[in-house]
Amino acid sequence: METELIFQLAGISIVITVIYTVLKQAGRDEFAFSTLLLGIVVVLAMVIPKIADLFETVRSVFRIY
């Protein structure tokens, strides 16, 4: 597994958590929720291609067509 991806995901998670907490404390619940959703979308956009590669590798190893 690529450690670079793990560190990127951890960094994004920390930044999103800090922004979410600050906005939540400021009473901007709608913006906090939007920031949280944006973070989830960014993380999924980074992870989904890796999952697709994993399934492709499994399919080629077991010769599933």
PQR file with spaces between the fields and no chain letter, atoms N, CA, C, O and H, PARSE charges and radii, in Angstrom:
ATOM       1  N    MET     1       0.846   -1.179    0.000 -0.4000 1.5000
ATOM       2  CA   MET     1       0.000    0.000    0.000 -0.0000 2.0000
ATOM       3  C    MET     1       0.888    1.238    0.000  0.5500 1.7000
ATOM       4  O    MET     1       1.954    1.256    0.615 -0.5500 1.4000
ATOM       5  N    GLU     2       0.444    2.237   -0.678 -0.4000 1.5000
ATOM       6  CA   GLU     2       1.217    3.457   -0.779 -0.0000 2.0000
ATOM       7  C    GLU     2       1.074    4.277    0.500  0.5500 1.7000
ATOM       8  O    GLU     2      -0.030    4.646    0.901 -0.5500 1.4000
ATOM       9  H    GLU     2      -0.422    2.222   -1.178  0.4000 1.0000
ATOM      10  N    THR     3       2.206    4.550    1.125 -0.4000 1.5000
ATOM      11  CA   THR     3       2.154    5.339    2.360 -0.0000 2.0000
ATOM      12  C    THR     3       1.823    6.792    2.067  0.5500 1.7000
ATOM      13  O    THR     3       1.277    7.493    2.919 -0.5500 1.4000
ATOM      14  H    THR     3       3.102    4.250    0.799  0.4000 1.0000
ATOM      15  N    GLU     4       2.150    7.244    0.872 -0.4000 1.5000
ATOM      16  CA   GLU     4       1.844    8.624    0.501 -0.0000 2.0000
ATOM      17  C    GLU     4       0.337    8.878    0.538  0.5500 1.7000
ATOM      18  O    GLU     4      -0.108    9.922    1.015 -0.5500 1.4000
ATOM      19  H    GLU     4       2.594    6.675    0.180  0.4000 1.0000
ATOM      20  N    LEU     5      -0.430    7.940    0.044 -0.4000 1.5000
ATOM      21  CA   LEU     5      -1.886    8.064    0.057 -0.0000 2.0000
ATOM      22  C    LEU     5      -2.416    8.097    1.487  0.5500 1.7000
ATOM      23  O    LEU     5      -3.320    8.872    1.800 -0.5500 1.4000
ATOM      24  H    LEU     5      -0.068    7.092   -0.343  0.4000 1.0000
ATOM      25  N    ILE     6      -1.858    7.264    2.348 -0.4000 1.5000
ATOM      26  CA   ILE     6      -2.295    7.235    3.744 -0.0000 2.0000
ATOM      27  C    ILE     6      -2.027    8.577    4.409  0.5500 1.7000
ATOM      28  O    ILE     6      -2.882    9.090    5.131 -0.5500 1.4000
ATOM      29  H    ILE     6      -1.124    6.635    2.095  0.4000 1.0000
ATOM      30  N    PHE     7      -0.858    9.149    4.177 -0.4000 1.5000
ATOM      31  CA   PHE     7      -0.537   10.441    4.777 -0.0000 2.0000
ATOM      32  C    PHE     7      -1.402   11.559    4.202  0.5500 1.7000
ATOM      33  O    PHE     7      -1.787   12.477    4.927 -0.5500 1.4000
ATOM      34  H    PHE     7      -0.164    8.732    3.591  0.4000 1.0000
ATOM      35  N    GLN     8      -1.709   11.490    2.919 -0.4000 1.5000
ATOM      36  CA   GLN     8      -2.594   12.492    2.324 -0.0000 2.0000
ATOM      37  C    GLN     8      -3.985   12.419    2.934  0.5500 1.7000
ATOM      38  O    GLN     8      -4.580   13.448    3.256 -0.5500 1.4000
ATOM      39  H    GLN     8      -1.396   10.744    2.330  0.4000 1.0000
ATOM      40  N    LEU     9      -4.499   11.217    3.092 -0.4000 1.5000
ATOM      41  CA   LEU     9      -5.821   11.050    3.696 -0.0000 2.0000
ATOM      42  C    LEU     9      -5.829   11.522    5.145  0.5500 1.7000
ATOM      43  O    LEU     9      -6.791   12.146    5.592 -0.5500 1.4000
ATOM      44  H    LEU     9      -4.016   10.381    2.830  0.4000 1.0000
ATOM      45  N    ALA    10      -4.770   11.230    5.872 -0.4000 1.5000
ATOM      46  CA   ALA    10      -4.683   11.684    7.262 -0.0000 2.0000
ATOM      47  C    ALA    10      -4.623   13.205    7.331  0.5500 1.7000
ATOM      48  O    ALA    10      -5.276   13.812    8.180 -0.5500 1.4000
ATOM      49  H    ALA    10      -3.988   10.723    5.510  0.4000 1.0000
ATOM      50  N    GLY    11      -3.851   13.822    6.452 -0.4000 1.5000
ATOM      51  CA   GLY    11      -3.761   15.282    6.426 -0.0000 2.0000
ATOM      52  C    GLY    11      -5.084   15.935    6.088  0.5500 1.7000
ATOM      53  O    GLY    11      -5.480   16.914    6.721 -0.5500 1.4000
ATOM      54  H    GLY    11      -3.321   13.328    5.762  0.4000 1.0000
ATOM      55  N    ILE    12      -5.766   15.400    5.097 -0.4000 1.5000
ATOM      56  CA   ILE    12      -7.077   15.939    4.722 -0.0000 2.0000
ATOM      57  C    ILE    12      -8.057   15.779    5.875  0.5500 1.7000
ATOM      58  O    ILE    12      -8.843   16.684    6.157 -0.5500 1.4000
ATOM      59  H    ILE    12      -5.444   14.605    4.583  0.4000 1.0000
ATOM      60  N    SER    13      -8.012   14.638    6.536 -0.4000 1.5000
ATOM      61  CA   SER    13      -8.921   14.399    7.661 -0.0000 2.0000
ATOM      62  C    SER    13      -8.678   15.377    8.796  0.5500 1.7000
ATOM      63  O    SER    13      -9.630   15.882    9.391 -0.5500 1.4000
ATOM      64  H    SER    13      -7.374   13.903    6.307  0.4000 1.0000
ATOM      65  N    ILE    14      -7.433   15.648    9.101 -0.4000 1.5000
ATOM      66  CA   ILE    14      -7.112   16.594   10.171 -0.0000 2.0000
ATOM      67  C    ILE    14      -7.585   17.989    9.815  0.5500 1.7000
ATOM      68  O    ILE    14      -8.186   18.671   10.645 -0.5500 1.4000
ATOM      69  H    ILE    14      -6.659   15.237    8.618  0.4000 1.0000
ATOM      70  N    VAL    15      -7.322   18.422    8.591 -0.4000 1.5000
ATOM      71  CA   VAL    15      -7.735   19.764    8.167 -0.0000 2.0000
ATOM      72  C    VAL    15      -9.254   19.896    8.185  0.5500 1.7000
ATOM      73  O    VAL    15      -9.783   20.892    8.678 -0.5500 1.4000
ATOM      74  H    VAL    15      -6.834   17.868    7.917  0.4000 1.0000
ATOM      75  N    ILE    16      -9.950   18.914    7.659 -0.4000 1.5000
ATOM      76  CA   ILE    16     -11.414   18.958    7.634 -0.0000 2.0000
ATOM      77  C    ILE    16     -11.976   18.958    9.052  0.5500 1.7000
ATOM      78  O    ILE    16     -12.947   19.660    9.333 -0.5500 1.4000
ATOM      79  H    ILE    16      -9.520   18.105    7.259  0.4000 1.0000
ATOM      80  N    THR    17     -11.378   18.182    9.938 -0.4000 1.5000
ATOM      81  CA   THR    17     -11.841   18.143   11.325 -0.0000 2.0000
ATOM      82  C    THR    17     -11.664   19.486   12.013  0.5500 1.7000
ATOM      83  O    THR    17     -12.552   19.935   12.738 -0.5500 1.4000
ATOM      84  H    THR    17     -10.589   17.612    9.709  0.4000 1.0000
ATOM      85  N    VAL    18     -10.531   20.129   11.794 -0.4000 1.5000
ATOM      86  CA   VAL    18     -10.291   21.449   12.395 -0.0000 2.0000
ATOM      87  C    VAL    18     -11.277   22.468   11.849  0.5500 1.7000
ATOM      88  O    VAL    18     -11.868   23.228   12.616 -0.5500 1.4000
ATOM      89  H    VAL    18      -9.809   19.765   11.205  0.4000 1.0000
ATOM      90  N    ILE    19     -11.461   22.493   10.543 -0.4000 1.5000
ATOM      91  CA   ILE    19     -12.401   23.447    9.940 -0.0000 2.0000
ATOM      92  C    ILE    19     -13.817   23.182   10.436  0.5500 1.7000
ATOM      93  O    ILE    19     -14.552   24.119   10.747 -0.5500 1.4000
ATOM      94  H    ILE    19     -10.981   21.875    9.921  0.4000 1.0000
ATOM      95  N    TYR    20     -14.199   21.921   10.511 -0.4000 1.5000
ATOM      96  CA   TYR    20     -15.537   21.554   10.989 -0.0000 2.0000
ATOM      97  C    TYR    20     -15.743   22.030   12.428  0.5500 1.7000
ATOM      98  O    TYR    20     -16.788   22.590   12.759 -0.5500 1.4000
ATOM      99  H    TYR    20     -13.602   21.160   10.258  0.4000 1.0000
ATOM     100  N    THR    21     -14.749   21.804   13.272 -0.4000 1.5000
ATOM     101  CA   THR    21     -14.862   22.199   14.677 -0.0000 2.0000
ATOM     102  C    THR    21     -14.963   23.709   14.823  0.5500 1.7000
ATOM     103  O    THR    21     -15.776   24.205   15.603 -0.5500 1.4000
ATOM     104  H    THR    21     -13.900   21.349   13.003  0.4000 1.0000
ATOM     105  N    VAL    22     -14.149   24.441   14.082 -0.4000 1.5000
ATOM     106  CA   VAL    22     -14.184   25.907   14.152 -0.0000 2.0000
ATOM     107  C    VAL    22     -15.534   26.429   13.686  0.5500 1.7000
ATOM     108  O    VAL    22     -16.120   27.294   14.337 -0.5500 1.4000
ATOM     109  H    VAL    22     -13.488   24.039   13.448  0.4000 1.0000
ATOM     110  N    LEU    23     -16.030   25.922   12.582 -0.4000 1.5000
ATOM     111  CA   LEU    23     -17.324   26.378   12.073 -0.0000 2.0000
ATOM     112  C    LEU    23     -18.464   25.988   13.007  0.5500 1.7000
ATOM     113  O    LEU    23     -19.414   26.752   13.179 -0.5500 1.4000
ATOM     114  H    LEU    23     -15.555   25.219   12.053  0.4000 1.0000
ATOM     115  N    LYS    24     -18.379   24.824   13.601 -0.4000 1.5000
ATOM     116  CA   LYS    24     -19.421   24.372   14.529 -0.0000 2.0000
ATOM     117  C    LYS    24     -19.440   25.259   15.778  0.5500 1.7000
ATOM     118  O    LYS    24     -20.513   25.607   16.273 -0.5500 1.4000
ATOM     119  H    LYS    24     -17.607   24.203   13.461  0.4000 1.0000
ATOM     120  N    GLN    25     -18.277   25.620   16.282 -0.4000 1.5000
ATOM     121  CA   GLN    25     -18.196   26.487   17.460 -0.0000 2.0000
ATOM     122  C    GLN    25     -18.663   27.902   17.145  0.5500 1.7000
ATOM     123  O    GLN    25     -19.163   28.601   18.025 -0.5500 1.4000
ATOM     124  H    GLN    25     -17.406   25.338   15.881  0.4000 1.0000
ATOM     125  N    ALA    26     -18.503   28.325   15.903 -0.4000 1.5000
ATOM     126  CA   ALA    26     -18.922   29.665   15.494 -0.0000 2.0000
ATOM     127  C    ALA    26     -20.415   29.723   15.197  0.5500 1.7000
ATOM     128  O    ALA    26     -20.948   30.792   14.903 -0.5500 1.4000
ATOM     129  H    ALA    26     -18.096   27.757   15.188  0.4000 1.0000
ATOM     130  N    GLY    27     -21.083   28.593   15.272 -0.4000 1.5000
ATOM     131  CA   GLY    27     -22.517   28.576   15.025 -0.0000 2.0000
ATOM     132  C    GLY    27     -22.888   28.453   13.564  0.5500 1.7000
ATOM     133  O    GLY    27     -24.050   28.643   13.204 -0.5500 1.4000
ATOM     134  H    GLY    27     -20.650   27.724   15.511  0.4000 1.0000
ATOM     135  N    ARG    28     -21.943   28.144   12.733 -0.4000 1.5000
ATOM     136  CA   ARG    28     -22.182   27.980   11.293 -0.0000 2.0000
ATOM     137  C    ARG    28     -22.343   26.503   10.972  0.5500 1.7000
ATOM     138  O    ARG    28     -21.509   25.910   10.289 -0.5500 1.4000
ATOM     139  H    ARG    28     -21.000   27.990   13.026  0.4000 1.0000
ATOM     140  N    ASP    29     -23.417   25.920   11.469 -0.4000 1.5000
ATOM     141  CA   ASP    29     -23.620   24.483   11.323 -0.0000 2.0000
ATOM     142  C    ASP    29     -23.769   24.060    9.868  0.5500 1.7000
ATOM     143  O    ASP    29     -23.292   22.994    9.480 -0.5500 1.4000
ATOM     144  H    ASP    29     -24.094   26.402   12.024  0.4000 1.0000
ATOM     145  N    GLU    30     -24.428   24.887    9.061 -0.4000 1.5000
ATOM     146  CA   GLU    30     -24.618   24.528    7.654 -0.0000 2.0000
ATOM     147  C    GLU    30     -23.290   24.472    6.915  0.5500 1.7000
ATOM     148  O    GLU    30     -23.047   23.558    6.127 -0.5500 1.4000
ATOM     149  H    GLU    30     -24.816   25.753    9.376  0.4000 1.0000
ATOM     150  N    PHE    31     -22.425   25.459    7.173 -0.4000 1.5000
ATOM     151  CA   PHE    31     -21.117   25.469    6.522 -0.0000 2.0000
ATOM     152  C    PHE    31     -20.245   24.326    7.042  0.5500 1.7000
ATOM     153  O    PHE    31     -19.458   23.747    6.292 -0.5500 1.4000
ATOM     154  H    PHE    31     -22.622   26.202    7.813  0.4000 1.0000
ATOM     155  N    ALA    32     -20.387   24.007    8.318 -0.4000 1.5000
ATOM     156  CA   ALA    32     -19.620   22.902    8.890 -0.0000 2.0000
ATOM     157  C    ALA    32     -20.014   21.589    8.222  0.5500 1.7000
ATOM     158  O    ALA    32     -19.155   20.782    7.868 -0.5500 1.4000
ATOM     159  H    ALA    32     -21.025   24.477    8.928  0.4000 1.0000
ATOM     160  N    PHE    33     -21.307   21.384    8.054 -0.4000 1.5000
ATOM     161  CA   PHE    33     -21.782   20.162    7.406 -0.0000 2.0000
ATOM     162  C    PHE    33     -21.338   20.114    5.948  0.5500 1.7000
ATOM     163  O    PHE    33     -20.950   19.055    5.452 -0.5500 1.4000
ATOM     164  H    PHE    33     -22.005   22.040    8.342  0.4000 1.0000
ATOM     165  N    SER    34     -21.390   21.248    5.261 -0.4000 1.5000
ATOM     166  CA   SER    34     -20.945   21.301    3.859 -0.0000 2.0000
ATOM     167  C    SER    34     -19.458   20.982    3.749  0.5500 1.7000
ATOM     168  O    SER    34     -19.032   20.289    2.825 -0.5500 1.4000
ATOM     169  H    SER    34     -21.705   22.108    5.663  0.4000 1.0000
ATOM     170  N    THR    35     -18.677   21.488    4.690 -0.4000 1.5000
ATOM     171  CA   THR    35     -17.245   21.203    4.700 -0.0000 2.0000
ATOM     172  C    THR    35     -16.994   19.719    4.927  0.5500 1.7000
ATOM     173  O    THR    35     -16.119   19.124    4.297 -0.5500 1.4000
ATOM     174  H    THR    35     -19.023   22.050    5.441  0.4000 1.0000
ATOM     175  N    LEU    36     -17.756   19.134    5.821 -0.4000 1.5000
ATOM     176  CA   LEU    36     -17.629   17.707    6.088 -0.0000 2.0000
ATOM     177  C    LEU    36     -17.956   16.885    4.842  0.5500 1.7000
ATOM     178  O    LEU    36     -17.237   15.942    4.512 -0.5500 1.4000
ATOM     179  H    LEU    36     -18.466   19.617    6.333  0.4000 1.0000
ATOM     180  N    LEU    37     -19.033   17.239    4.156 -0.4000 1.5000
ATOM     181  CA   LEU    37     -19.396   16.525    2.929 -0.0000 2.0000
ATOM     182  C    LEU    37     -18.335   16.694    1.845  0.5500 1.7000
ATOM     183  O    LEU    37     -18.016   15.745    1.129 -0.5500 1.4000
ATOM     184  H    LEU    37     -19.617   18.005    4.425  0.4000 1.0000
ATOM     185  N    LEU    38     -17.795   17.898    1.729 -0.4000 1.5000
ATOM     186  CA   LEU    38     -16.739   18.136    0.751 -0.0000 2.0000
ATOM     187  C    LEU    38     -15.518   17.271    1.050  0.5500 1.7000
ATOM     188  O    LEU    38     -14.907   16.715    0.137 -0.5500 1.4000
ATOM     189  H    LEU    38     -18.054   18.669    2.311  0.4000 1.0000
ATOM     190  N    GLY    39     -15.168   17.159    2.316 -0.4000 1.5000
ATOM     191  CA   GLY    39     -14.043   16.313    2.703 -0.0000 2.0000
ATOM     192  C    GLY    39     -14.277   14.857    2.350  0.5500 1.7000
ATOM     193  O    GLY    39     -13.369   14.171    1.880 -0.5500 1.4000
ATOM     194  H    GLY    39     -15.664   17.611    3.057  0.4000 1.0000
ATOM     195  N    ILE    40     -15.499   14.385    2.578 -0.4000 1.5000
ATOM     196  CA   ILE    40     -15.829   12.998    2.248 -0.0000 2.0000
ATOM     197  C    ILE    40     -15.734   12.769    0.742  0.5500 1.7000
ATOM     198  O    ILE    40     -15.230   11.736    0.300 -0.5500 1.4000
ATOM     199  H    ILE    40     -16.237   14.942    2.960  0.4000 1.0000
ATOM     200  N    VAL    41     -16.213   13.724   -0.041 -0.4000 1.5000
ATOM     201  CA   VAL    41     -16.157   13.595   -1.500 -0.0000 2.0000
ATOM     202  C    VAL    41     -14.709   13.568   -1.985  0.5500 1.7000
ATOM     203  O    VAL    41     -14.363   12.775   -2.861 -0.5500 1.4000
ATOM     204  H    VAL    41     -16.623   14.563    0.317  0.4000 1.0000
ATOM     205  N    VAL    42     -13.868   14.425   -1.424 -0.4000 1.5000
ATOM     206  CA   VAL    42     -12.456   14.466   -1.828 -0.0000 2.0000
ATOM     207  C    VAL    42     -11.770   13.144   -1.495  0.5500 1.7000
ATOM     208  O    VAL    42     -11.029   12.600   -2.313 -0.5500 1.4000
ATOM     209  H    VAL    42     -14.149   15.069   -0.712  0.4000 1.0000
ATOM     210  N    VAL    43     -12.019   12.635   -0.300 -0.4000 1.5000
ATOM     211  CA   VAL    43     -11.404   11.366    0.105 -0.0000 2.0000
ATOM     212  C    VAL    43     -11.892   10.225   -0.783  0.5500 1.7000
ATOM     213  O    VAL    43     -11.098    9.383   -1.202 -0.5500 1.4000
ATOM     214  H    VAL    43     -12.621   13.077    0.365  0.4000 1.0000
ATOM     215  N    LEU    44     -13.183   10.192   -1.071 -0.4000 1.5000
ATOM     216  CA   LEU    44     -13.700    9.144   -1.954 -0.0000 2.0000
ATOM     217  C    LEU    44     -13.102    9.248   -3.352  0.5500 1.7000
ATOM     218  O    LEU    44     -12.819    8.231   -3.984 -0.5500 1.4000
ATOM     219  H    LEU    44     -13.828   10.876   -0.731  0.4000 1.0000
ATOM     220  N    ALA    45     -12.911   10.469   -3.835 -0.4000 1.5000
ATOM     221  CA   ALA    45     -12.311   10.652   -5.158 -0.0000 2.0000
ATOM     222  C    ALA    45     -10.874   10.140   -5.190  0.5500 1.7000
ATOM     223  O    ALA    45     -10.381    9.731   -6.241 -0.5500 1.4000
ATOM     224  H    ALA    45     -13.141   11.295   -3.321  0.4000 1.0000
ATOM     225  N    MET    46     -10.208   10.161   -4.049 -0.4000 1.5000
ATOM     226  CA   MET    46      -8.843    9.653   -3.987 -0.0000 2.0000
ATOM     227  C    MET    46      -8.804    8.133   -3.811  0.5500 1.7000
ATOM     228  O    MET    46      -7.885    7.477   -4.301 -0.5500 1.4000
ATOM     229  H    MET    46     -10.609   10.494   -3.195  0.4000 1.0000
ATOM     230  N    VAL    47      -9.780    7.580   -3.125 -0.4000 1.5000
ATOM     231  CA   VAL    47      -9.744    6.165   -2.761 -0.0000 2.0000
ATOM     232  C    VAL    47     -10.378    5.267   -3.824  0.5500 1.7000
ATOM     233  O    VAL    47      -9.907    4.150   -4.037 -0.5500 1.4000
ATOM     234  H    VAL    47     -10.526    8.113   -2.726  0.4000 1.0000
ATOM     235  N    ILE    48     -11.421    5.726   -4.487 -0.4000 1.5000
ATOM     236  CA   ILE    48     -12.148    4.879   -5.441 -0.0000 2.0000
ATOM     237  C    ILE    48     -11.256    4.350   -6.571  0.5500 1.7000
ATOM     238  O    ILE    48     -11.381    3.175   -6.916 -0.5500 1.4000
ATOM     239  H    ILE    48     -11.803    6.634   -4.314  0.4000 1.0000
ATOM     240  N    PRO    49     -10.368    5.151   -7.164 -0.5600 1.5000
ATOM     241  CA   PRO    49      -9.483    4.568   -8.191  0.2800 2.0000
ATOM     242  C    PRO    49      -8.579    3.456   -7.646  0.5500 1.7000
ATOM     243  O    PRO    49      -8.288    2.490   -8.351 -0.5500 1.4000
ATOM     244  N    LYS    50      -8.143    3.593   -6.406 -0.4000 1.5000
ATOM     245  CA   LYS    50      -7.304    2.544   -5.807 -0.0000 2.0000
ATOM     246  C    LYS    50      -8.104    1.263   -5.588  0.5500 1.7000
ATOM     247  O    LYS    50      -7.587    0.162   -5.781 -0.5500 1.4000
ATOM     248  H    LYS    50      -8.380    4.378   -5.833  0.4000 1.0000
ATOM     249  N    ILE    51      -9.358    1.406   -5.189 -0.4000 1.5000
ATOM     250  CA   ILE    51     -10.217    0.236   -5.008 -0.0000 2.0000
ATOM     251  C    ILE    51     -10.484   -0.432   -6.355  0.5500 1.7000
ATOM     252  O    ILE    51     -10.510   -1.659   -6.448 -0.5500 1.4000
ATOM     253  H    ILE    51      -9.778    2.299   -5.032  0.4000 1.0000
ATOM     254  N    ALA    52     -10.681    0.372   -7.392 -0.4000 1.5000
ATOM     255  CA   ALA    52     -10.882   -0.184   -8.733 -0.0000 2.0000
ATOM     256  C    ALA    52      -9.642   -0.948   -9.188  0.5500 1.7000
ATOM     257  O    ALA    52      -9.758   -2.015   -9.791 -0.5500 1.4000
ATOM     258  H    ALA    52     -10.659    1.369   -7.317  0.4000 1.0000
ATOM     259  N    ASP    53      -8.455   -0.410   -8.903 -0.4000 1.5000
ATOM     260  CA   ASP    53      -7.217   -1.125   -9.236 -0.0000 2.0000
ATOM     261  C    ASP    53      -7.120   -2.446   -8.479  0.5500 1.7000
ATOM     262  O    ASP    53      -6.680   -3.456   -9.028 -0.5500 1.4000
ATOM     263  H    ASP    53      -8.360    0.457   -8.413  0.4000 1.0000
ATOM     264  N    LEU    54      -7.535   -2.428   -7.219 -0.4000 1.5000
ATOM     265  CA   LEU    54      -7.519   -3.654   -6.424 -0.0000 2.0000
ATOM     266  C    LEU    54      -8.420   -4.716   -7.038  0.5500 1.7000
ATOM     267  O    LEU    54      -8.013   -5.870   -7.170 -0.5500 1.4000
ATOM     268  H    LEU    54      -7.893   -1.608   -6.773  0.4000 1.0000
ATOM     269  N    PHE    55      -9.640   -4.341   -7.413 -0.4000 1.5000
ATOM     270  CA   PHE    55     -10.550   -5.305   -8.022 -0.0000 2.0000
ATOM     271  C    PHE    55     -10.016   -5.808   -9.362  0.5500 1.7000
ATOM     272  O    PHE    55     -10.183   -6.981   -9.697 -0.5500 1.4000
ATOM     273  H    PHE    55      -9.971   -3.403   -7.306  0.4000 1.0000
ATOM     274  N    GLU    56      -9.385   -4.939  -10.115 -0.4000 1.5000
ATOM     275  CA   GLU    56      -8.800   -5.355  -11.391 -0.0000 2.0000
ATOM     276  C    GLU    56      -7.669   -6.358  -11.162  0.5500 1.7000
ATOM     277  O    GLU    56      -7.537   -7.330  -11.905 -0.5500 1.4000
ATOM     278  H    GLU    56      -9.249   -3.986   -9.843  0.4000 1.0000
ATOM     279  N    THR    57      -6.867   -6.123  -10.146 -0.4000 1.5000
ATOM     280  CA   THR    57      -5.785   -7.048   -9.822 -0.0000 2.0000
ATOM     281  C    THR    57      -6.329   -8.399   -9.381  0.5500 1.7000
ATOM     282  O    THR    57      -5.838   -9.443   -9.808 -0.5500 1.4000
ATOM     283  H    THR    57      -6.975   -5.333   -9.542  0.4000 1.0000
ATOM     284  N    VAL    58      -7.343   -8.375   -8.526 -0.4000 1.5000
ATOM     285  CA   VAL    58      -7.959   -9.631   -8.072 -0.0000 2.0000
ATOM     286  C    VAL    58      -8.554  -10.382   -9.255  0.5500 1.7000
ATOM     287  O    VAL    58      -8.426  -11.603   -9.356 -0.5500 1.4000
ATOM     288  H    VAL    58      -7.742   -7.526   -8.178  0.4000 1.0000
ATOM     289  N    ARG    59      -9.202   -9.645  -10.144 -0.4000 1.5000
ATOM     290  CA   ARG    59      -9.807  -10.283  -11.312 -0.0000 2.0000
ATOM     291  C    ARG    59      -8.743  -10.914  -12.210  0.5500 1.7000
ATOM     292  O    ARG    59      -8.945  -12.009  -12.734 -0.5500 1.4000
ATOM     293  H    ARG    59      -9.305   -8.654  -10.061  0.4000 1.0000
ATOM     294  N    SER    60      -7.618  -10.231  -12.390 -0.4000 1.5000
ATOM     295  CA   SER    60      -6.574  -10.792  -13.248 -0.0000 2.0000
ATOM     296  C    SER    60      -5.849  -11.958  -12.573  0.5500 1.7000
ATOM     297  O    SER    60      -5.434  -12.898  -13.250 -0.5500 1.4000
ATOM     298  H    SER    60      -7.454   -9.341  -11.964  0.4000 1.0000
ATOM     299  N    VAL    61      -5.695  -11.907  -11.260 -0.4000 1.5000
ATOM     300  CA   VAL    61      -5.020  -13.004  -10.560 -0.0000 2.0000
ATOM     301  C    VAL    61      -5.850  -14.281  -10.624  0.5500 1.7000
ATOM     302  O    VAL    61      -5.316  -15.363  -10.870 -0.5500 1.4000
ATOM     303  H    VAL    61      -6.032  -11.143  -10.710  0.4000 1.0000
ATOM     304  N    PHE    62      -7.147  -14.154  -10.403 -0.4000 1.5000
ATOM     305  CA   PHE    62      -8.008  -15.329  -10.407 -0.0000 2.0000
ATOM     306  C    PHE    62      -8.635  -15.593  -11.771  0.5500 1.7000
ATOM     307  O    PHE    62      -9.449  -16.503  -11.921 -0.5500 1.4000
ATOM     308  H    PHE    62      -7.581  -13.276  -10.203  0.4000 1.0000
ATOM     309  N    ARG    63      -8.254  -14.798  -12.758 -0.4000 1.5000
ATOM     310  CA   ARG    63      -8.735  -14.939  -14.134 -0.0000 2.0000
ATOM     311  C    ARG    63     -10.253  -14.973  -14.206  0.5500 1.7000
ATOM     312  O    ARG    63     -10.851  -15.851  -14.828 -0.5500 1.4000
ATOM     313  H    ARG    63      -7.592  -14.058  -12.636  0.4000 1.0000
ATOM     314  N    ILE    64     -10.847  -14.000  -13.559 -0.4000 1.5000
ATOM     315  CA   ILE    64     -12.300  -13.842  -13.586 -0.0000 2.0000
ATOM     316  C    ILE    64     -12.623  -12.882  -14.721  0.5500 1.7000
ATOM     317  O    ILE    64     -12.061  -11.788  -14.785 -0.5500 1.4000
ATOM     318  H    ILE    64     -10.361  -13.286  -13.054  0.4000 1.0000
ATOM     319  N    TYR    65     -13.526  -13.281  -15.621 -0.4000 1.5000
ATOM     320  CA   TYR    65     -13.836  -12.436  -16.769 -0.0000 2.0000
ATOM     321  C    TYR    65     -15.204  -11.854  -16.664  0.5500 1.7000
ATOM     322  O    TYR    65     -15.629  -11.114  -17.551 -0.5500 1.4000
ATOM     323  H    TYR    65     -13.982  -14.169  -15.569  0.4000 1.0000
